């Protein structure tokens, strides 16, 4: 059964503290939250053999502790994932699943990543505890019936603010 983990990047420095939005790195809290999310994923037994990661610095830094728990994951970081819409994210995941990928981790940006997470949680009828607005470092995982994403089952939720 295919699976999908969706995660928003961790807390990044303020826009005024970076050269440009694309190069915004994580704050100390962001690094700690990303590590905590990775540990919770590891504790839950989640797996990934394919990673779709926005190429922005803050998403790459968020993925770093995940790479330690998913060491064999093939990483793709197309520019199309930088501030991608829900529809673009869903298309990227669907294409990977149709190509035979079995376990995906997706790290991206709001609003698209939060809309995608909320949409799948709603389809799964599993909105309990799902944070409003999708905060930084939030992560959710689903088992998927197939590449259509129409029948997900929620298997994991990490809310750093809970």
C-alpha positions as CSV (number, residue, x, y, z in Angstrom):
1,X,0.0,0.0,0.0
2,X,1.5,3.4,-0.9
3,X,2.0,6.0,1.7
4,X,2.5,9.8,1.9
5,X,4.0,12.1,4.6
6,X,3.3,15.8,4.2
7,X,5.3,18.3,6.2
8,X,5.6,22.1,6.2
9,X,9.1,23.5,6.6
10,X,10.2,24.4,10.1
11,X,10.3,27.9,11.6
12,X,12.5,30.1,9.4
13,X,14.2,33.4,10.0
14,X,12.2,36.6,9.3
15,X,12.3,37.8,5.7
16,X,14.2,40.9,6.8
17,X,17.0,38.8,8.1
18,X,17.7,37.0,4.8
19,X,19.1,38.1,1.5
20,X,15.8,36.9,-0.2
21,X,12.9,34.6,0.6
22,X,14.4,31.6,-1.2
23,X,17.5,31.8,1.1
24,X,15.7,32.0,4.4
25,X,17.2,29.4,6.7
26,X,15.8,27.9,9.9
27,X,15.9,29.5,13.3
28,X,17.3,27.5,16.3
29,X,13.6,26.6,17.2
30,X,13.1,25.5,13.6
31,X,16.1,23.2,13.7
32,X,14.8,21.7,17.0
33,X,11.3,21.3,15.8
34,X,12.4,19.6,12.5
35,X,14.5,17.2,14.6
36,X,11.6,16.5,16.9
37,X,9.3,15.8,14.0
38,X,11.8,13.4,12.5
39,X,12.1,11.6,15.8
40,X,8.3,11.3,16.1
41,X,8.2,9.9,12.5
42,X,10.9,7.4,13.4
43,X,9.1,6.4,16.6
44,X,5.9,5.9,14.5
45,X,7.7,3.6,12.1
46,X,7.1,5.8,9.1
47,X,9.1,5.2,6.0
48,X,9.9,6.9,2.7
49,X,11.8,5.9,-0.4
50,X,11.2,9.1,-2.3
51,X,11.4,12.7,-1.1
52,X,9.8,15.7,-2.9
53,X,11.4,18.7,-1.3
54,X,11.1,22.4,-2.3
55,X,14.5,23.7,-3.2
56,X,14.3,26.6,-0.9
57,X,16.9,26.7,1.9
58,X,14.3,26.4,4.8
59,X,12.8,23.2,3.2
60,X,16.2,21.6,2.5
61,X,17.2,22.4,6.1
62,X,13.9,20.9,7.4
63,X,14.5,17.7,5.4
64,X,18.0,17.2,6.8
65,X,17.0,15.3,10.0
66,X,14.4,13.4,7.9
67,X,17.2,12.3,5.6
68,X,18.8,10.5,8.6
69,X,15.6,8.4,9.2
70,X,15.0,7.9,5.4
71,X,18.6,7.3,4.3
72,X,17.6,5.4,1.1
73,X,15.1,8.0,-0.1
74,X,15.7,9.4,-3.6
75,X,15.4,13.2,-3.3
76,X,13.9,15.4,-6.0
77,X,13.7,19.2,-5.5
78,X,12.1,20.7,-8.6
79,X,11.7,24.5,-8.6
80,X,8.0,23.8,-9.2
81,X,7.6,22.9,-5.5
82,X,8.7,26.3,-4.3
83,X,5.5,27.9,-3.0
84,X,3.5,25.3,-5.0
85,X,-0.3,25.3,-4.9
86,X,-2.3,22.4,-3.5
87,X,-3.0,21.3,-7.1
88,X,0.6,21.3,-8.1
89,X,1.6,19.3,-5.0
90,X,-1.1,16.8,-5.6
91,X,0.0,16.4,-9.2
92,X,3.6,15.9,-8.2
93,X,2.6,13.2,-5.7
94,X,0.2,11.5,-8.1
95,X,2.9,11.4,-10.8
96,X,5.4,9.8,-8.4
97,X,2.9,7.2,-7.3
98,X,1.9,6.4,-10.9
99,X,5.6,5.9,-11.7
100,X,5.8,3.2,-9.0
101,X,7.0,5.1,-5.9
102,X,5.6,3.4,-2.7
103,X,6.4,5.8,0.1
104,X,6.7,9.6,-0.3
105,X,7.7,12.4,2.0
106,X,6.8,15.9,0.8
107,X,8.3,19.0,2.4
108,X,6.9,22.3,1.3
109,X,5.4,25.7,2.0
110,X,2.0,27.2,3.0
111,X,-0.5,27.8,1.8
112,X,-0.3,24.9,-0.6
113,X,1.2,22.3,1.8
114,X,-1.4,23.1,4.4
115,X,-4.3,23.0,1.9
116,X,-3.1,19.6,0.6
117,X,-2.8,18.2,4.2
118,X,-6.2,19.5,5.2
119,X,-7.8,18.2,2.0
120,X,-6.4,14.6,2.5
121,X,-7.4,14.7,6.2
122,X,-10.9,15.7,5.2
123,X,-11.1,12.9,2.6
124,X,-9.9,10.5,5.3
125,X,-12.6,11.8,7.6
126,X,-9.8,12.3,10.1
127,X,-9.8,16.0,11.0
128,X,-9.6,15.6,14.7
129,X,-6.5,17.3,16.0
130,X,-5.5,18.7,12.6
131,X,-4.1,22.1,13.4
132,X,-5.7,25.2,11.8
133,X,-3.5,27.0,9.3
134,X,-0.9,24.2,9.2
135,X,1.9,25.6,11.5
136,X,5.6,25.3,10.7
137,X,7.0,21.7,11.3
138,X,3.5,20.2,11.2
139,X,3.4,16.8,9.6
140,X,0.7,14.2,8.7
141,X,0.9,10.8,7.1
142,X,-1.5,8.7,5.2
143,X,-1.8,5.2,3.8
144,X,-3.2,5.5,0.2
145,X,-5.5,3.0,-1.6
146,X,-3.9,4.1,-4.9
147,X,-2.4,7.0,-6.9
148,X,-5.8,8.8,-7.1
149,X,-5.5,10.0,-3.5
150,X,-9.3,9.6,-3.1
151,X,-9.3,7.1,-0.2
152,X,-6.5,8.0,2.2
153,X,-6.3,6.7,5.8
154,X,-4.5,9.0,8.3
155,X,-1.8,7.2,10.2
156,X,0.2,9.9,11.9
157,X,0.0,13.5,13.0
158,X,2.6,15.8,14.4
159,X,1.7,19.2,15.6
160,X,4.7,21.0,17.2
161,X,2.3,23.4,19.0
162,X,0.2,20.6,20.7
